[in-house]
C-alpha cells in the first residue's frame, strides 16, 4: 500500500512538472531543509535526472522541485 501511494504521489508531481507548473523557489527556505544531509544527498542524486528529463527548467527550479518532492513525500 505504501509503495502504491508513493508511486501515485510521484506521478502527480511529475505530471505537474511536465505541464510546466513549477513550485516557487521560496520553498528552498523551508525549515525542514535547513542542514538536512538527507535532502542534500537526494538533491545531488536527482539533479542530473531532473535536468535531463525537464530541460526547460533552470537549476533553481530543479532544486525547488526536488525540495517540494522531498517535503511532500518524506516529511509527512
N, C-alpha and C positions, 0 to 999 in steps of 0.2 A: 504494500500500500504506500509506504513512504517513497519508494522508487518511482511509483506512478505519479505522485504529487510533485516530486522533483522534476520529472520529465515534463509534466504539464506546465509547471511554472517557468521552466526554461523555454518551452515552446512559445509561451506568451511573450516573454522578454525578447526573444529572437524575432518574432513576428513584428513586434512594435518597432524594433530597430530597422528591420528590412523595409518597413513602411516609412522610415525617415522620421519617426517620432522619438527624439532623444531626450534624455533627462538633463536637467540643468547641471552645470559643473559645480554648482553650490553644494551638491551632495558630497563632494570631496572633503568638506569641512565637518561632516557628521562626526559626532563624538566617538562612535564605535570604531572608527577608522584610525583614530589617533594612536600612534605607537603600536599598531596591530601588525605583528610579523606575519600572521595568517593572511591578512589582506595583501600585504606587500608581496608575499610569496605567490599568492593566487594571481595578482596583477602581472607579475613578471612571467608567469606561466601562460596566462591567457592573452597577453598583449599581442604576440605575433599572430595568433589565430584570428583575433578580432580585427586586426589591421588587414589581414589577408581577405577575410570574408566581407568586411564592411569598409571598403576602400574610400568611400566618400566621407568617412569620419576623421576628424582631427585627432591628434594624440590625446588631447584633453578630453574629448568626447569619449574616446575609448576608455580612458581611466574612469570617467564618470559612470559609464555603463557597467564596467566591471565592479565599481563600488556599489552601484544600485543592486546588481545581481548578488553581490556578497551580503549586503544588508538584508535584502528581501529573502534570500534563501537560507542563510546561515545564522542570522541574528534574531530570528523569530522565537 
